[in-house]
């Protein structure tokens, strides 16, 4: 009986610890996304892209198709948004974090850019992966 009580107590502790760790990681990801908003809104596409995996394996899916690689995604952003007027002001909302494994998270939500040329927006799903101790976007599907 003592072993069963000890086992239940241990499992309860591990469950609470795991929940706390998940909440901590979720908070870091949400903070990173708010930093991305700040970079974007300051006209800093390079800062915005610093949260993307700098790899040829990065995958970006949009209405126009699939782009592979960090540099092509950066080039796409710089071509589509050449100045702060075109960039407007970015807001992420409805951010939801779902743990997919020890080193993977899926983030979903909506985005909106307010700008004089007309507001745009949509939804996204991001796969974040912990690489060398840092959480980075490895796949982005934005509509």
Backbone torsions as a table, in degrees:
resi	resn	phi	psi	omega
1	UNK	NA	-41.6	179.7
2	UNK	-62.3	-37.9	179.2
3	UNK	-64.9	-39.3	179.5
4	UNK	-66.2	-42.4	178.5
5	UNK	-64.5	-43.2	178.0
6	UNK	-62.1	-42.2	178.5
7	UNK	-63.7	-43.5	178.5
8	UNK	-63.4	-42.3	178.9
9	UNK	-63.9	-42.2	179.4
10	UNK	-64.2	-45.4	179.0
11	UNK	-63.5	-38.7	177.7
12	UNK	-63.6	-44.0	178.5
13	UNK	-61.1	-46.3	-179.2
14	UNK	-63.0	-37.4	178.2
15	UNK	-64.6	-45.4	178.8
16	UNK	-64.9	-42.4	179.3
17	UNK	-62.2	-45.2	179.8
18	UNK	-62.4	-42.7	177.8
19	UNK	-60.4	-43.7	-179.8
20	UNK	-64.1	-41.9	178.7
21	UNK	-64.0	-43.6	179.0
22	UNK	-60.9	-41.4	179.9
23	UNK	-65.1	-38.9	179.4
24	UNK	-64.6	-46.3	178.8
25	UNK	-64.1	-43.3	178.4
26	UNK	-58.0	-42.8	178.6
27	UNK	-62.5	-39.2	178.0
28	UNK	-64.8	-41.0	-179.1
29	UNK	-67.9	-45.2	178.6
30	UNK	-61.5	-41.6	177.2
31	UNK	-62.6	-40.4	178.1
32	UNK	-62.9	-40.2	179.6
33	UNK	-67.8	-35.3	175.8
34	UNK	-68.5	-32.5	175.0
35	UNK	-68.0	-36.6	175.2
36	UNK	-61.1	-43.9	176.6
37	UNK	-56.2	-47.2	-178.2
38	UNK	-60.7	-46.2	178.5
39	UNK	-59.8	-48.2	179.6
40	UNK	-57.6	-48.8	-175.8
41	UNK	-68.4	-15.9	173.9
42	UNK	-95.5	6.9	179.8
43	UNK	76.2	19.3	-175.2
44	UNK	-103.7	82.2	-179.8
45	UNK	-65.7	-36.4	178.3
46	UNK	-61.2	-41.8	176.7
47	UNK	-64.6	-41.3	176.3
48	UNK	-58.4	-44.0	-176.8
49	UNK	-75.6	-10.5	-178.7
50	UNK	-65.8	-13.4	177.9
51	UNK	-93.4	0.7	175.8
52	UNK	-97.3	147.2	178.6
53	UNK	-65.7	120.0	179.8
54	UNK	-80.8	79.9	-174.5
55	UNK	-151.1	152.8	173.9
56	UNK	-68.7	-12.7	-179.7
57	UNK	-89.5	-5.7	174.8
58	UNK	-57.6	138.3	-178.0
59	UNK	-123.6	125.0	178.8
60	UNK	-123.7	120.1	-178.2
61	UNK	-114.0	125.6	178.4
62	UNK	-137.1	178.6	-179.8
63	UNK	-55.2	-34.4	-176.7
64	UNK	-80.4	-9.4	179.2
65	UNK	135.3	-163.1	-177.0
66	UNK	-107.8	134.3	174.8
67	UNK	-118.6	131.7	177.8
68	UNK	-109.8	136.7	173.8
69	UNK	101.1	142.0	-177.6
70	UNK	-62.0	-47.2	-176.7
71	UNK	-64.4	-45.9	176.1
72	UNK	-61.1	-34.6	177.2
73	UNK	-67.5	-44.8	176.8
74	UNK	-58.1	-47.0	179.5
75	UNK	-60.3	-39.7	177.7
76	UNK	-60.4	-48.5	179.9
77	UNK	-60.7	-44.5	-177.2
78	UNK	-67.5	-31.8	177.4
79	UNK	-74.7	-43.9	-177.8
80	UNK	-72.7	-28.2	-176.3
81	UNK	-131.0	73.2	-173.3
82	UNK	-72.5	-15.7	-178.6
83	UNK	-152.0	172.1	-176.4
84	UNK	-67.0	-24.1	177.4
85	UNK	-67.0	-45.7	177.6
86	UNK	-69.1	-33.6	-178.3
87	UNK	-69.6	-36.6	-178.1
88	UNK	62.3	-153.0	-179.1
89	UNK	-118.7	119.3	-176.3
90	UNK	-90.1	138.8	173.2
91	UNK	-135.8	127.9	170.9
92	UNK	-96.8	140.8	175.1
93	UNK	-145.2	174.4	-179.3
94	UNK	53.7	35.4	-176.8
95	UNK	-69.6	124.1	178.2
96	UNK	-126.1	133.9	-178.8
97	UNK	-112.7	128.4	178.2
98	UNK	-128.0	121.1	178.4
99	UNK	-73.7	127.6	178.9
100	UNK	-103.7	-15.7	-179.0
101	UNK	176.0	-172.8	-176.9
102	UNK	-61.2	-35.8	-175.3
103	UNK	-121.7	16.5	-178.5
104	UNK	-134.5	140.2	174.7
105	UNK	-133.7	148.3	170.9
106	UNK	-112.5	128.3	179.5
107	UNK	-115.4	129.7	175.3
108	UNK	-124.4	157.2	178.4
109	UNK	170.1	-164.8	178.8
110	UNK	-124.2	158.6	178.7
111	UNK	-133.1	152.7	178.1
112	UNK	-147.5	137.4	173.1
113	UNK	-119.3	118.6	175.0
114	UNK	-93.0	126.5	-179.9
115	UNK	-155.4	159.1	-178.1
116	UNK	-62.8	-33.1	-178.4
117	UNK	-74.4	-1.6	-179.1
118	UNK	120.2	135.7	-178.8
119	UNK	-74.4	145.8	175.8
120	UNK	-133.6	162.5	179.0
121	UNK	-179.4	177.3	-179.7
122	UNK	174.1	-150.6	-176.8
123	UNK	-127.4	160.5	179.6
124	UNK	-143.1	155.7	165.2
125	UNK	-133.6	129.3	-177.0
126	UNK	-121.3	138.7	170.2
127	UNK	-104.8	117.3	176.1
128	UNK	-101.7	140.3	179.6
129	UNK	-130.4	139.6	176.9
130	UNK	-84.0	113.9	-178.3
131	UNK	-123.7	120.9	-179.8
132	UNK	50.2	42.2	175.7
133	UNK	83.3	1.3	-178.2
134	UNK	-123.3	136.7	176.6
135	UNK	-82.0	126.7	-178.8
136	UNK	-135.7	151.4	176.1
137	UNK	-78.6	123.5	178.6
138	UNK	-109.0	-17.0	176.7
139	UNK	-149.3	135.8	-177.5
140	UNK	-134.3	121.4	174.7
141	UNK	-117.4	107.2	-176.3
142	UNK	-119.8	132.0	177.0
143	UNK	-122.5	NA	NA
